[in-house]
Amino acid sequence: MKLSKTLSLGATVLASVALLAACGSNRSSSSSSSKKTLTWMDSAEIPTMDLSKANDAASFNQISNTMEGLYRLGKNSKLEKGLATSEKVSKDGKTYTYTLRKSKWSDGSELTAKDFVYSWRRTVNPKTASQYSYLFSGIKNA
């Protein structure tokens, strides 16, 4: 009986030490390394990273973690500027003009307003069959 309690206590201590060691950091290796890595898990395999065709939580989670739009949700879910540095609304409220911050695609090419036009037109194109194309219904010719 005493041996069983000792083994149980020893196993608990070893498990605790292993757990605490895993939570620690190795300052010398992390400070000398300029490369940072983020490991991210999701609840399911990502069906698509195509913004026009996404219709599930796994896809939208990863899209929002890797891409940015004109606006984004900031602290306390407040809307803040993303790629837009400023916007101007016409007096009649029908025309919005955005100034984009300088950004590049992963291939190094500049992000332009044409990229937004292409994406929005692709989303509302019936051939794309986007389930969320109705979100553009307030835009003329969408």
Secondary structure, 3 states (H helix, E strand, C coil): CHHHHHHHHHHHHHHHHHHHHHHCCCHHHHHHCCCCCCCCCCCCCCCCCCCCCCCCHHHHHHHHHHCCCCEEECHHHCEEECCEEEEEECCCCCCEEEEECCCECCCCCECCHHHHHHHHHHHHCCCCCCCCHHHHCCCCCC
